Amino acid sequence: MVDYAVTPSPVVGLPIMDSQQLFPVRRVYCVGRNYAEHAKEMGFTGREDPFFFCKPADALVPVPVGQVGKMPYPSKTDNLHFEMELVVALGSGGRDIAVDRANDCIFGYALGLDMTRRDLQGECKKQGRPWEIGKGFDQSGPIGPIWSRAVTGTLSQGSISLDVNGTQRQSSDLSQMIWNIPETISYLSGLFELKAGDLIFTGTPEGVGAVVRGDKMVGRVAGLGEFEVEVV
Ligand code: MN
């Protein structure tokens, strides 16, 4: 038995639909600007190479089935933005995974929010600094339960949307990703060795905007139901 000097943090486990098992999270990768219309609203155009940032696994806020997730309004921001995303959960990994083998690595999918301190992220961009304080803060990643790919089939198209207080704010289709899911997995696996337990937030469509305390967000992806998160 290992004698740790301080108590180690627990593994973050996400519920799996129709299962008693949990999905153990290793790393959380996020793709930047992966829908053309969102790239444009952020001041960019065209198909640049995919780029990535990470959130800490313990920044996730698991939202159990049928419950409303609670995300505390973070410190040091006046501009907390929602980014509704499809999350891919890997059941296996590797290095330099070929595009035509990449879907085989997918254990399942989840609904996720890449919550962003947009004001701090903007400062980081301006000063050429890393994005962690804008993207990787505590409780910045509300996420629904994992849906097994064995149940959903392989997702490559279907609607993705987000309502805030009953008004639709984001609406697009998974087919609008600049880099589709297998291309993203393949590219990422050239940069990092991917492993079972890794999550990939696959980017957000256009329509991102700010929320304040008391706002209720409902995210949906076709085939994955919906999840609700309240900013508290
Ligand atoms: Mn994002």
py3Dmol code that shows the C-alpha trace and the ligand (Angstrom):
import py3Dmol

protein = """\
ATOM      1  CA  MET A   1       0.000   0.000   0.000  1.00  0.00           C
ATOM      2  CA  VAL A   2       1.348   3.392  -1.004  1.00  0.00           C
ATOM      3  CA  ASP A   3       1.922   5.789   1.874  1.00  0.00           C
ATOM      4  CA  TYR A   4       1.018   9.204   0.433  1.00  0.00           C
ATOM      5  CA  ALA A   5       2.219  12.245   2.354  1.00  0.00           C
ATOM      6  CA  VAL A   6      -1.147  13.958   1.853  1.00  0.00           C
ATOM      7  CA  THR A   7      -4.509  12.498   0.880  1.00  0.00           C
ATOM      8  CA  PRO A   8      -4.614  12.041  -2.915  1.00  0.00           C
ATOM      9  CA  SER A   9      -7.508  13.627  -4.795  1.00  0.00           C
ATOM     10  CA  PRO A  10     -10.163  11.147  -5.909  1.00  0.00           C
ATOM     11  CA  VAL A  11     -10.606  10.157  -9.561  1.00  0.00           C
ATOM     12  CA  VAL A  12     -13.425  12.160 -11.154  1.00  0.00           C
ATOM     13  CA  GLY A  13     -16.135   9.682 -12.168  1.00  0.00           C
ATOM     14  CA  LEU A  14     -18.994  10.504 -14.527  1.00  0.00           C
ATOM     15  CA  PRO A  15     -22.290   8.608 -14.473  1.00  0.00           C
ATOM     16  CA  ILE A  16     -23.010   6.416 -17.507  1.00  0.00           C
ATOM     17  CA  MET A  17     -26.577   6.194 -18.801  1.00  0.00           C
ATOM     18  CA  ASP A  18     -28.355   2.957 -17.830  1.00  0.00           C
ATOM     19  CA  SER A  19     -25.312   1.704 -15.949  1.00  0.00           C
ATOM     20  CA  GLN A  20     -24.148   1.496 -12.353  1.00  0.00           C
ATOM     21  CA  GLN A  21     -20.580   2.057 -13.479  1.00  0.00           C
ATOM     22  CA  LEU A  22     -18.770   5.405 -13.580  1.00  0.00           C
ATOM     23  CA  PHE A  23     -16.540   6.711 -16.356  1.00  0.00           C
ATOM     24  CA  PRO A  24     -13.141   7.632 -14.821  1.00  0.00           C
ATOM     25  CA  VAL A  25     -11.811  10.885 -16.270  1.00  0.00           C
ATOM     26  CA  ARG A  26      -8.116  11.194 -17.075  1.00  0.00           C
ATOM     27  CA  ARG A  27      -7.538  14.377 -19.130  1.00  0.00           C
ATOM     28  CA  VAL A  28      -9.941  16.968 -20.506  1.00  0.00           C
ATOM     29  CA  TYR A  29      -8.940  18.334 -23.909  1.00  0.00           C
ATOM     30  CA  CYS A  30     -10.884  21.131 -25.599  1.00  0.00           C
ATOM     31  CA  VAL A  31     -10.842  22.156 -29.270  1.00  0.00           C
ATOM     32  CA  GLY A  32     -10.792  25.875 -30.050  1.00  0.00           C
ATOM     33  CA  ARG A  33     -12.840  27.555 -32.818  1.00  0.00           C
ATOM     34  CA  ASN A  34     -14.151  24.379 -34.441  1.00  0.00           C
ATOM     35  CA  TYR A  35     -17.309  25.776 -36.051  1.00  0.00           C
ATOM     36  CA  ALA A  36     -16.804  28.324 -38.843  1.00  0.00           C
ATOM     37  CA  GLU A  37     -19.554  30.701 -37.703  1.00  0.00           C
ATOM     38  CA  HIS A  38     -18.160  30.749 -34.153  1.00  0.00           C
ATOM     39  CA  ALA A  39     -14.629  31.344 -35.493  1.00  0.00           C
ATOM     40  CA  LYS A  40     -16.030  34.341 -37.360  1.00  0.00           C
ATOM     41  CA  GLU A  41     -17.811  35.782 -34.332  1.00  0.00           C
ATOM     42  CA  MET A  42     -14.486  35.557 -32.455  1.00  0.00           C
ATOM     43  CA  GLY A  43     -12.765  37.519 -35.234  1.00  0.00           C
ATOM     44  CA  PHE A  44     -11.241  34.671 -37.258  1.00  0.00           C
ATOM     45  CA  THR A  45     -12.004  33.099 -40.607  1.00  0.00           C
ATOM     46  CA  GLY A  46     -11.026  30.019 -42.546  1.00  0.00           C
ATOM     47  CA  ARG A  47      -9.812  26.567 -41.642  1.00  0.00           C
ATOM     48  CA  GLU A  48      -6.768  26.901 -39.433  1.00  0.00           C
ATOM     49  CA  ASP A  49      -5.154  23.777 -37.988  1.00  0.00           C
ATOM     50  CA  PRO A  50      -7.086  22.569 -34.945  1.00  0.00           C
ATOM     51  CA  PHE A  51      -5.761  23.851 -31.630  1.00  0.00           C
ATOM     52  CA  PHE A  52      -6.311  22.626 -28.122  1.00  0.00           C
ATOM     53  CA  PHE A  53      -6.350  23.656 -24.516  1.00  0.00           C
ATOM     54  CA  CYS A  54      -7.109  21.673 -21.375  1.00  0.00           C
ATOM     55  CA  LYS A  55      -9.289  21.916 -18.350  1.00  0.00           C
ATOM     56  CA  PRO A  56      -8.369  20.091 -15.149  1.00  0.00           C
ATOM     57  CA  ALA A  57     -10.445  16.911 -14.685  1.00  0.00           C
ATOM     58  CA  ASP A  58     -11.638  18.217 -11.328  1.00  0.00           C
ATOM     59  CA  ALA A  59     -13.022  21.369 -12.996  1.00  0.00           C
ATOM     60  CA  LEU A  60     -15.873  19.208 -14.315  1.00  0.00           C
ATOM     61  CA  VAL A  61     -19.294  19.587 -12.739  1.00  0.00           C
ATOM     62  CA  PRO A  62     -21.082  16.263 -13.306  1.00  0.00           C
ATOM     63  CA  VAL A  63     -24.844  16.742 -13.756  1.00  0.00           C
ATOM     64  CA  PRO A  64     -26.731  13.534 -12.918  1.00  0.00           C
ATOM     65  CA  VAL A  65     -29.660  12.410 -15.084  1.00  0.00           C
ATOM     66  CA  GLY A  66     -32.806  14.399 -14.397  1.00  0.00           C
ATOM     67  CA  GLN A  67     -31.131  16.852 -12.035  1.00  0.00           C
ATOM     68  CA  VAL A  68     -30.307  20.522 -12.450  1.00  0.00           C
ATOM     69  CA  GLY A  69     -26.582  21.166 -12.284  1.00  0.00           C
ATOM     70  CA  LYS A  70     -25.401  24.116 -10.229  1.00  0.00           C
ATOM     71  CA  MET A  71     -22.424  26.124 -11.388  1.00  0.00           C
ATOM     72  CA  PRO A  72     -21.214  28.862  -9.080  1.00  0.00           C
ATOM     73  CA  TYR A  73     -20.479  32.196 -10.753  1.00  0.00           C
ATOM     74  CA  PRO A  74     -16.666  32.301 -10.753  1.00  0.00           C
ATOM     75  CA  SER A  75     -14.441  34.948  -9.213  1.00  0.00           C
ATOM     76  CA  LYS A  76     -12.578  37.687 -11.101  1.00  0.00           C
ATOM     77  CA  THR A  77     -14.904  37.973 -14.109  1.00  0.00           C
ATOM     78  CA  ASP A  78     -17.726  40.199 -15.290  1.00  0.00           C
ATOM     79  CA  ASN A  79     -18.234  38.271 -18.528  1.00  0.00           C
ATOM     80  CA  LEU A  80     -18.941  34.561 -17.988  1.00  0.00           C
ATOM     81  CA  HIS A  81     -19.755  32.970 -21.361  1.00  0.00           C
ATOM     82  CA  PHE A  82     -21.503  29.719 -22.230  1.00  0.00           C
ATOM     83  CA  GLU A  83     -20.158  27.434 -24.962  1.00  0.00           C
ATOM     84  CA  MET A  84     -22.371  24.425 -25.614  1.00  0.00           C
ATOM     85  CA  GLU A  85     -20.335  21.452 -26.855  1.00  0.00           C
ATOM     86  CA  LEU A  86     -20.477  17.768 -27.676  1.00  0.00           C
ATOM     87  CA  VAL A  87     -18.012  15.885 -25.490  1.00  0.00           C
ATOM     88  CA  VAL A  88     -16.331  12.691 -26.699  1.00  0.00           C
ATOM     89  CA  ALA A  89     -15.220  10.146 -24.084  1.00  0.00           C
ATOM     90  CA  LEU A  90     -12.408   7.786 -25.076  1.00  0.00           C
ATOM     91  CA  GLY A  91     -12.443   4.108 -24.181  1.00  0.00           C
ATOM     92  CA  SER A  92      -9.025   3.558 -25.687  1.00  0.00           C
ATOM     93  CA  GLY A  93      -6.255   5.715 -27.082  1.00  0.00           C
ATOM     94  CA  GLY A  94      -2.848   5.676 -28.655  1.00  0.00           C
ATOM     95  CA  ARG A  95      -0.427   7.800 -30.644  1.00  0.00           C
ATOM     96  CA  ASP A  96      -0.822   8.837 -34.284  1.00  0.00           C
ATOM     97  CA  ILE A  97      -4.260   7.272 -34.586  1.00  0.00           C
ATOM     98  CA  ALA A  98      -5.408   7.080 -38.226  1.00  0.00           C
ATOM     99  CA  VAL A  99      -8.568   9.045 -39.052  1.00  0.00           C
ATOM    100  CA  ASP A 100     -10.342   5.897 -40.232  1.00  0.00           C
ATOM    101  CA  ARG A 101      -9.612   4.148 -36.891  1.00  0.00           C
ATOM    102  CA  ALA A 102     -10.355   7.087 -34.626  1.00  0.00           C
ATOM    103  CA  ASN A 103     -14.049   6.365 -34.025  1.00  0.00           C
ATOM    104  CA  ASP A 104     -13.045   2.955 -32.637  1.00  0.00           C
ATOM    105  CA  CYS A 105     -11.508   4.779 -29.643  1.00  0.00           C
ATOM    106  CA  ILE A 106     -14.808   6.395 -28.639  1.00  0.00           C
ATOM    107  CA  PHE A 107     -16.490   4.947 -25.557  1.00  0.00           C
ATOM    108  CA  GLY A 108     -19.344   7.423 -25.640  1.00  0.00           C
ATOM    109  CA  TYR A 109     -20.582  11.003 -25.714  1.00  0.00           C
ATOM    110  CA  ALA A 110     -21.889  13.633 -23.322  1.00  0.00           C
ATOM    111  CA  LEU A 111     -23.363  17.113 -23.268  1.00  0.00           C
ATOM    112  CA  GLY A 112     -20.891  19.684 -21.974  1.00  0.00           C
ATOM    113  CA  LEU A 113     -20.447  23.387 -21.355  1.00  0.00           C
ATOM    114  CA  ASP A 114     -17.028  24.971 -21.840  1.00  0.00           C
ATOM    115  CA  MET A 115     -17.720  27.891 -19.513  1.00  0.00           C
ATOM    116  CA  THR A 116     -15.336  30.761 -20.144  1.00  0.00           C
ATOM    117  CA  ARG A 117     -14.246  33.918 -18.331  1.00  0.00           C
ATOM    118  CA  ARG A 118     -14.296  35.777 -21.657  1.00  0.00           C
ATOM    119  CA  ASP A 119     -12.816  38.975 -20.241  1.00  0.00           C
ATOM    120  CA  LEU A 120      -9.803  37.152 -18.773  1.00  0.00           C
ATOM    121  CA  GLN A 121      -9.406  35.011 -21.907  1.00  0.00           C
ATOM    122  CA  GLY A 122      -9.421  38.214 -23.999  1.00  0.00           C
ATOM    123  CA  GLU A 123      -6.649  39.693 -21.838  1.00  0.00           C
ATOM    124  CA  CYS A 124      -4.619  36.480 -22.187  1.00  0.00           C
ATOM    125  CA  LYS A 125      -4.966  36.605 -25.987  1.00  0.00           C
ATOM    126  CA  LYS A 126      -3.952  40.263 -26.082  1.00  0.00           C
ATOM    127  CA  GLN A 127      -0.877  39.649 -23.934  1.00  0.00           C
ATOM    128  CA  GLY A 128       0.092  36.320 -25.526  1.00  0.00           C
ATOM    129  CA  ARG A 129      -0.423  34.498 -22.241  1.00  0.00           C
ATOM    130  CA  PRO A 130      -1.862  31.005 -21.640  1.00  0.00           C
ATOM    131  CA  TRP A 131      -5.649  30.623 -21.364  1.00  0.00           C
ATOM    132  CA  GLU A 132      -5.939  28.690 -18.107  1.00  0.00           C
ATOM    133  CA  ILE A 133      -7.437  31.508 -16.060  1.00  0.00           C
ATOM    134  CA  GLY A 134     -10.053  32.063 -18.762  1.00  0.00           C
ATOM    135  CA  LYS A 135     -10.840  28.418 -19.450  1.00  0.00           C
ATOM    136  CA  GLY A 136      -9.548  26.062 -16.775  1.00  0.00           C
ATOM    137  CA  PHE A 137     -10.972  27.585 -13.618  1.00  0.00           C
ATOM    138  CA  ASP A 138     -12.748  25.560 -10.928  1.00  0.00           C
ATOM    139  CA  GLN A 139     -16.192  24.250 -11.919  1.00  0.00           C
ATOM    140  CA  SER A 140     -15.784  25.516 -15.485  1.00  0.00           C
ATOM    141  CA  GLY A 141     -17.016  22.305 -17.111  1.00  0.00           C
ATOM    142  CA  PRO A 142     -20.597  21.238 -16.420  1.00  0.00           C
ATOM    143  CA  ILE A 143     -21.103  17.838 -18.076  1.00  0.00           C
ATOM    144  CA  GLY A 144     -23.985  15.397 -18.406  1.00  0.00           C
ATOM    145  CA  PRO A 145     -23.833  11.615 -18.116  1.00  0.00           C
ATOM    146  CA  ILE A 146     -21.920   9.557 -20.668  1.00  0.00           C
ATOM    147  CA  TRP A 147     -24.015   7.890 -23.357  1.00  0.00           C
ATOM    148  CA  SER A 148     -22.362   4.720 -24.595  1.00  0.00           C
ATOM    149  CA  ARG A 149     -21.585   4.716 -28.325  1.00  0.00           C
ATOM    150  CA  ALA A 150     -22.920   1.163 -28.329  1.00  0.00           C
ATOM    151  CA  VAL A 151     -26.330   2.757 -27.652  1.00  0.00           C
ATOM    152  CA  THR A 152     -26.132   6.018 -29.634  1.00  0.00           C
ATOM    153  CA  GLY A 153     -24.160   4.798 -32.633  1.00  0.00           C
ATOM    154  CA  THR A 154     -21.351   6.957 -33.992  1.00  0.00           C
ATOM    155  CA  LEU A 155     -22.310  10.645 -34.004  1.00  0.00           C
ATOM    156  CA  SER A 156     -21.313  12.776 -36.980  1.00  0.00           C
ATOM    157  CA  GLN A 157     -24.401  14.920 -37.514  1.00  0.00           C
ATOM    158  CA  GLY A 158     -27.470  16.094 -35.638  1.00  0.00           C
ATOM    159  CA  SER A 159     -28.578  19.271 -33.940  1.00  0.00           C
ATOM    160  CA  ILE A 160     -26.697  20.935 -31.086  1.00  0.00           C
ATOM    161  CA  SER A 161     -28.317  23.805 -29.223  1.00  0.00           C
ATOM    162  CA  LEU A 162     -28.454  25.821 -26.044  1.00  0.00           C
ATOM    163  CA  ASP A 163     -31.326  27.764 -24.492  1.00  0.00           C
ATOM    164  CA  VAL A 164     -30.859  30.359 -21.772  1.00  0.00           C
ATOM    165  CA  ASN A 165     -33.960  31.088 -19.691  1.00  0.00           C
ATOM    166  CA  GLY A 166     -36.122  29.498 -22.369  1.00  0.00           C
ATOM    167  CA  THR A 167     -34.682  31.450 -25.320  1.00  0.00           C
ATOM    168  CA  GLN A 168     -32.583  29.667 -27.904  1.00  0.00           C
ATOM    169  CA  ARG A 169     -29.080  31.186 -28.059  1.00  0.00           C
ATOM    170  CA  GLN A 170     -27.035  28.584 -29.915  1.00  0.00           C
ATOM    171  CA  SER A 171     -28.234  26.295 -32.686  1.00  0.00           C
ATOM    172  CA  SER A 172     -26.174  24.384 -35.199  1.00  0.00           C
ATOM    173  CA  ASP A 173     -25.411  20.887 -36.390  1.00  0.00           C
ATOM    174  CA  LEU A 174     -22.536  18.565 -35.516  1.00  0.00           C
ATOM    175  CA  SER A 175     -21.839  18.304 -39.254  1.00  0.00           C
ATOM    176  CA  GLN A 176     -20.745  21.964 -39.168  1.00  0.00           C
ATOM    177  CA  MET A 177     -17.550  21.177 -37.232  1.00  0.00           C
ATOM    178  CA  ILE A 178     -14.504  22.365 -39.176  1.00  0.00           C
ATOM    179  CA  TRP A 179     -12.525  19.354 -37.946  1.00  0.00           C
ATOM    180  CA  ASN A 180     -14.872  16.402 -37.489  1.00  0.00           C
ATOM    181  CA  ILE A 181     -14.529  14.038 -34.562  1.00  0.00           C
ATOM    182  CA  PRO A 182     -12.222  11.416 -36.140  1.00  0.00           C
ATOM    183  CA  GLU A 183     -10.008  14.148 -37.615  1.00  0.00           C
ATOM    184  CA  THR A 184      -9.815  15.824 -34.201  1.00  0.00           C
ATOM    185  CA  ILE A 185      -8.903  12.580 -32.401  1.00  0.00           C
ATOM    186  CA  SER A 186      -6.301  11.763 -35.053  1.00  0.00           C
ATOM    187  CA  TYR A 187      -4.693  15.221 -34.937  1.00  0.00           C
ATOM    188  CA  LEU A 188      -4.708  15.349 -31.119  1.00  0.00           C
ATOM    189  CA  SER A 189      -3.098  11.891 -30.939  1.00  0.00           C
ATOM    190  CA  GLY A 190      -0.152  13.281 -32.866  1.00  0.00           C
ATOM    191  CA  LEU A 191       0.423  15.815 -30.097  1.00  0.00           C
ATOM    192  CA  PHE A 192      -0.369  13.701 -27.023  1.00  0.00           C
ATOM    193  CA  GLU A 193      -0.675   9.993 -26.370  1.00  0.00           C
ATOM    194  CA  LEU A 194      -4.394   9.575 -25.801  1.00  0.00           C
ATOM    195  CA  LYS A 195      -5.660   7.131 -23.197  1.00  0.00           C
ATOM    196  CA  ALA A 196      -8.879   5.600 -21.969  1.00  0.00           C
ATOM    197  CA  GLY A 197     -10.625   8.136 -19.761  1.00  0.00           C
ATOM    198  CA  ASP A 198      -9.718  11.168 -21.843  1.00  0.00           C
ATOM    199  CA  LEU A 199     -12.490  13.594 -22.757  1.00  0.00           C
ATOM    200  CA  ILE A 200     -12.529  15.916 -25.751  1.00  0.00           C
ATOM    201  CA  PHE A 201     -14.785  18.988 -25.797  1.00  0.00           C
ATOM    202  CA  THR A 202     -15.277  19.327 -29.559  1.00  0.00           C
ATOM    203  CA  GLY A 203     -15.895  23.070 -29.842  1.00  0.00           C
ATOM    204  CA  THR A 204     -18.901  25.359 -29.775  1.00  0.00           C
ATOM    205  CA  PRO A 205     -21.133  26.734 -32.516  1.00  0.00           C
ATOM    206  CA  GLU A 206     -21.925  30.412 -32.953  1.00  0.00           C
ATOM    207  CA  GLY A 207     -24.080  32.413 -30.572  1.00  0.00           C
ATOM    208  CA  VAL A 208     -21.913  32.382 -27.452  1.00  0.00           C
ATOM    209  CA  GLY A 209     -22.830  34.963 -24.850  1.00  0.00           C
ATOM    210  CA  ALA A 210     -22.844  35.931 -21.216  1.00  0.00           C
ATOM    211  CA  VAL A 211     -24.830  34.533 -18.309  1.00  0.00           C
ATOM    212  CA  VAL A 212     -25.341  35.872 -14.816  1.00  0.00           C
ATOM    213  CA  ARG A 213     -26.410  34.357 -11.494  1.00  0.00           C
ATOM    214  CA  GLY A 214     -29.878  32.839 -11.703  1.00  0.00           C
ATOM    215  CA  ASP A 215     -29.698  32.068 -15.425  1.00  0.00           C
ATOM    216  CA  LYS A 216     -30.769  28.588 -16.460  1.00  0.00           C
ATOM    217  CA  MET A 217     -29.065  26.938 -19.426  1.00  0.00           C
ATOM    218  CA  VAL A 218     -30.523  23.912 -21.214  1.00  0.00           C
ATOM    219  CA  GLY A 219     -28.184  22.171 -23.641  1.00  0.00           C
ATOM    220  CA  ARG A 220     -29.199  19.561 -26.193  1.00  0.00           C
ATOM    221  CA  VAL A 221     -27.556  17.312 -28.753  1.00  0.00           C
ATOM    222  CA  ALA A 222     -29.699  15.035 -30.928  1.00  0.00           C
ATOM    223  CA  GLY A 223     -29.557  11.546 -29.441  1.00  0.00           C
ATOM    224  CA  LEU A 224     -28.202  12.653 -26.064  1.00  0.00           C
ATOM    225  CA  GLY A 225     -31.300  14.258 -24.569  1.00  0.00           C
ATOM    226  CA  GLU A 226     -30.798  17.484 -22.664  1.00  0.00           C
ATOM    227  CA  PHE A 227     -29.211  18.773 -19.490  1.00  0.00           C
ATOM    228  CA  GLU A 228     -29.878  21.844 -17.390  1.00  0.00           C
ATOM    229  CA  VAL A 229     -27.364  23.965 -15.525  1.00  0.00           C
ATOM    230  CA  GLU A 230     -28.133  26.939 -13.314  1.00  0.00           C
ATOM    231  CA  VAL A 231     -25.588  29.648 -12.548  1.00  0.00           C
ATOM    232  CA  VAL A 232     -25.689  30.236  -8.797  1.00  0.00           C
TER     233      VAL A 232
END
"""
ligand_1 = """\
1
MN
Mn -15.026 25.812 -26.320
"""
view = py3Dmol.view(width=600, height=400)
view.addModel(protein, "pdb")
view.setStyle({"model": 0}, {"cartoon": {"style": "trace"}})
view.addModel(ligand_1, "xyz")
view.setStyle({"model": 1}, {"stick": {}})
view.zoomTo()
view.show()
